[in-house]
């Protein structure tokens, strides 16, 4: 039970530190909502984009089926390096935000089920998905070592946490749409602590996978 709790916490931390920067982007997307560009395009697009990110991160898990868990812990160096890089470049870093072009025909159907599937096919949905992937930044570099060394149950828990938090993030961004100042503060000051959390996550991966013990044995 303690292991599952640790996996659950790992999933929450990894998602938070790799997606807090996207809050401003979500706020901007929700501010563009009109009769053509709808909330469902953003929600579905976010899920499609994040599903693609998860798929691209799975090599870390499959590698863990064949490579010793302690060696896979060395991948924890990735989030540490990313955190150090972000910390060094924090003062000069600028964020480019892509936006959605809402000038597409409105696809509606009186049946809500058909309307949902039409939303999946809508170009705006795929533009949001593309933005999610393009702005994923270091997500994959963090998720690969996180997935490595996990068993199927732990991987399932992490992915479930990720998917749940995609919805939570979209919901929070939607509620904050009318309060842009809050979103700006969250994005600006939240970013300041991200490098430290990334480095802590990397150290935890090294510890949890038993890599420190392995390196000590090699050194001796």
C-alpha positions in Angstrom: 0.0 0.0 0.0 2.9 2.3 0.8 4.4 1.7 -2.6 1.1 2.5 -4.3 0.8 5.7 -2.3 4.4 6.7 -3.4 3.5 6.0 -7.0 0.3 8.1 -6.7 2.3 11.0 -5.2 5.0 10.6 -7.9 2.4 10.9 -10.6 0.9 14.1 -9.1 4.3 15.7 -8.7 5.5 14.8 -12.2 2.3 16.1 -13.8 2.2 19.3 -11.8 5.8 20.3 -12.5 5.6 19.5 -16.2 2.2 21.2 -16.8 1.9 24.3 -14.6 3.4 26.4 -17.4 0.5 25.3 -19.6 -2.0 27.0 -17.3 -1.5 30.4 -19.1 -2.0 28.7 -22.5 -5.2 27.0 -21.3 -6.4 30.4 -19.9 -5.8 31.9 -23.3 -7.6 29.1 -25.2 -10.6 29.3 -22.9 -10.7 33.1 -23.4 -11.3 32.4 -27.1 -14.4 30.4 -26.6 -17.3 31.4 -28.9 -20.1 29.7 -30.8 -17.6 28.0 -33.1 -14.6 27.3 -30.8 -16.1 25.5 -27.8 -15.0 24.1 -24.4 -15.2 20.6 -25.7 -12.7 21.3 -28.4 -10.2 22.3 -25.6 -11.0 19.4 -23.3 -10.9 16.7 -26.0 -7.8 18.3 -27.7 -6.0 18.3 -24.4 -6.7 14.6 -23.8 -5.7 13.7 -27.4 -2.4 15.6 -27.1 -1.6 14.2 -23.7 -2.4 10.7 -24.8 0.2 11.2 -27.6 2.8 12.4 -24.9 2.1 9.3 -22.8 2.6 7.0 -25.9 5.9 8.7 -26.6 7.0 8.1 -23.0 6.2 4.4 -22.9 9.7 3.3 -24.1 10.9 4.0 -20.6 8.4 1.5 -19.2 9.1 -1.2 -21.8 12.8 -0.8 -21.3 12.2 -1.5 -17.6 11.0 -5.0 -18.5 14.4 -5.9 -19.7 16.9 -3.7 -17.9 17.7 -3.9 -14.2 15.7 -1.4 -12.1 18.7 0.0 -10.4 20.3 1.0 -13.8 17.1 2.5 -15.0 17.2 4.8 -12.0 20.1 6.6 -13.8 17.3 8.2 -15.9 16.5 10.3 -12.9 19.5 12.4 -13.9 17.3 13.7 -16.8 14.8 15.7 -14.6 17.7 16.9 -12.4 19.5 18.2 -15.5 16.3 19.8 -16.8 15.7 21.5 -13.4 19.2 22.8 -13.4 18.9 24.1 -16.9 15.6 25.8 -16.1 17.1 27.4 -13.0 20.1 28.7 -15.0 17.9 30.1 -17.8 15.0 31.3 -15.6 15.9 35.0 -15.9 16.1 35.0 -19.7 13.5 32.5 -20.5 10.5 33.7 -22.5 7.3 31.8 -23.3 5.8 31.6 -26.7 2.1 30.9 -26.8 0.4 29.5 -29.8 -3.3 30.2 -30.4 -6.1 28.5 -32.2 -7.6 29.9 -35.4 -11.4 29.6 -34.8 -12.3 30.2 -38.4 -13.7 26.8 -39.2 -17.2 25.7 -40.0 -19.4 25.0 -37.0 -20.1 21.3 -36.7 -23.2 20.6 -34.6 -25.8 17.9 -34.3 -28.9 17.8 -32.2 -28.0 14.4 -30.8 -25.4 15.0 -28.0 -23.5 11.7 -28.8 -23.1 12.6 -32.5 -22.2 16.2 -31.4 -19.4 14.8 -29.2 -18.0 12.7 -32.0 -18.2 15.6 -34.4 -16.2 17.6 -31.9 -13.5 15.0 -32.0 -13.3 15.4 -35.8 -13.3 19.2 -35.6 -10.1 20.9 -36.8 -10.0 23.1 -33.7 -9.7 19.9 -31.6 -6.6 18.8 -33.4 -5.2 22.3 -33.2 -5.5 22.2 -29.4 -3.9 18.7 -29.4 -1.0 20.0 -31.5 -0.6 22.9 -29.1 -0.5 20.5 -26.2 2.2 18.5 -27.8 4.2 21.5 -29.0 4.1 23.1 -25.6 4.9 19.8 -23.8 8.5 21.0 -23.4 10.3 18.5 -21.0 7.3 16.3 -20.3 8.6 13.3 -22.2 12.1 13.7 -20.6 10.5 13.5 -17.2 7.9 10.8 -17.9 10.4 8.3 -19.5 12.4 7.9 -16.2 9.2 8.0 -14.2 7.8 5.1 -16.2 11.0 3.1 -16.2 11.2 0.4 -13.5 7.4 0.6 -12.8 5.3 -2.6 -12.9 2.0 -2.7 -14.8 -0.1 -1.7 -11.7 2.1 1.3 -10.9 2.1 2.4 -14.5 -1.7 2.2 -14.6 -2.0 4.3 -11.5 0.4 7.0 -12.9 -1.5 7.2 -16.2 -4.8 7.3 -14.4 -3.5 10.2 -12.2 -2.3 12.0 -15.4 -5.6 11.6 -17.2 -7.6 12.7 -14.1 -5.3 15.8 -13.7 -5.7 16.8 -17.4 -9.4 17.2 -16.6 -8.8 19.0 -13.3 -6.3 21.3 -15.0 -8.8 22.2 -17.8 -11.5 22.7 -15.2 -9.4 25.1 -13.1 -8.3 27.0 -16.2 -11.9 27.4 -17.3 -12.9 28.7 -13.9 -10.0 31.2 -13.9 -10.7 32.5 -17.4 -12.5 35.5 -16.0 -9.7 36.1 -13.5 -6.6 36.3 -15.7 -4.5 37.9 -12.9 -4.7 34.8 -10.8 -3.6 32.7 -13.8 -0.7 35.1 -14.4 0.5 34.9 -10.8 0.2 31.1 -10.8 2.2 30.8 -14.0 4.9 33.3 -13.0 5.6 32.3 -9.4 4.8 28.7 -9.9 7.5 28.5 -12.5 10.1 29.8 -10.0 9.8 26.6 -7.9 9.5 24.1 -10.8 13.3 23.6 -11.2 13.7 22.6 -7.6 10.8 20.2 -7.7 12.2 18.6 -10.9 15.6 18.1 -9.2 13.9 16.7 -6.1 11.9 14.3 -8.4 15.1 13.2 -10.1 16.8 12.5 -6.8 13.7 10.6 -5.6 13.8 8.4 -8.8 17.5 7.6 -8.1 16.7 6.7 -4.5 13.5 4.8 -5.2 15.1 2.6 -7.9 18.0 1.8 -5.6 20.5 3.5 -7.9 22.4 5.2 -5.1 23.1 1.8 -3.5 24.2 0.4 -6.8 26.6 3.3 -7.4 28.0 2.9 -3.8 28.7 -0.7 -4.5 30.4 0.1 -7.7 32.5 2.8 -6.1 33.6 0.4 -3.4 
